[in-house]
Amino acid sequence: MNSKHRKTLSSIFETPTRSDIAFSDIEALVLALDGKVVEREGSRIKFVVKDQDFRCHRPHPARQAKKYQVEVFREFLLKIGVTQ
């Protein structure tokens, strides 16, 4: 995991929840955690890490993840044992 991934991880765990995290940075973080990004129908996407999955929609037209997506993704990270 490089410094950009660590910065993204730190941003995800900040409170109050940030709304300026690029969704592509979250995807890159999943790949850095040896996970997979699975394209689904339309804007749907599935992240798979350590046999756990997280499904959501890519935000559009904006490129930033919505606050609720960051909060749910934070819970997903905690579930798989990833902390700051």
C-alpha positions, 0 to 999 in steps of 0.5 A: 500500500503506497502513501496515496492509498494510506491517505485515502484510508485516513480520509475514509476514517475521518469524522465528520464524514468527508464528501470529497473522496474520489470514487476512483481512489476507493477503487484503487484502495480495494485493489491495493488490499488485494481485492477485486473490482467487479463491473456489474450492470450499468453503474453497479460495482462490486468490491471483493476483499477477503471473501467479503463483498460490498456492492454499490453504484458508482456516483454520477455525474460527480466523481466523488463518493457520496457521504453514505457510500463512504460510511458504508464502505468504512463499515465494510473495511472494519468488517474485514479487519482494516483500520487506520 
